[in-house]
Amino acid sequence: MVPATPQPHFPSPYAQPQTPPRLARMVEVPDGAQIAVFAYGERAEAVPVLFLHGNGEEHGIFGPIIDAVVEAGHTAIAVDSRAQGKSTRGTARLTYELMADDALAALDALGTRRAHVLGFSDGAIEALLLARDHPERVASVTSLGANLTPEGVLDDGWDLAGLVDVHRAWAAHDFGADVDASLLSPSPADAAASADLLALMLEEPHIEASSLARISCPVSVVVGEFDCIRDDETVAIARAIPRSRLLVVPGQGHTLPKHVPGIVTTILLDTIARVS
């Protein structure tokens, strides 16, 4: 029986950066994954802004924000998380800790010791982990829509487990000698990677709110008024982090970088200014 064709795992279109990158390269990490990293802005800056995107996306979702950050005189460093965008999957089990380590490897490859971090969704989880576990590397965090547990995301009727099964069935199917499976959309390899990414949201993260008390840099915890993140987890994050601020964007859902990039830019630049 031929399985159902999986729908591609990425959000609806968004505005890409208009600023051309001054650097784009692949960084190999220990399990063989190649992590794509991009730098925008001509000015060499000791503390640039690191952009970490959400599940199934790539760094381009921050397009207008990257442009505005560069216009404001900052250097922007953006990473495509593994198995997304131009980055490859590697062999290690997917965890948010692993992808936070990938981001550190990208910074190391660029000779960057410290950065302000803007993270969205999965990227916001990674940003909090970086600030908690590597405080010397993080100058500030702007967290958009982070959760502490898999249950912290409201499914709103989204059958995530069913989507994982559909992608895995496609990845495992034998299409026969007359089908070059690499030509399919998605290819079995792409479907397997999407299954892993979707399963990540079912299985991770597992963060004790109290552990975030170790974060010492300025932090803005941001959600939309109608975000899919449970209110109690957002409040727990903000309460746990000393001197953090909690901001709720009126009338908005989860995808703040796409729908209100100007508001996100203002919050980000204000968070950066709190460092000094």
Buried (B, 14 or more C-beta within 10 A) or exposed (E): EEBEEBEEBBBEEBBBBEBEBEEEBBBEBEEEBBBBBBBBBEEEBEBBBBBBBBBBBBBBBBBBBBBBBBEBEBBBBBBBBBBBBBBBBBEBEBBBBBBBBBBBBBBEBBEBEBBBBBBBBBBBBBBBBBBBBBBEBBBBBBBBBBBBBBEBBBEEEEEBEEBBBBBBBBBEBEEEEEEEBEEBEBBBBBBBBBBBBBBBBEBBBEBEBEBBEEBEBBBBBBBBEEBBBBEEBBBBBBBBBEEBBBBBBEEBBBBBBBBBBEBBBEBBBBBBEBEE
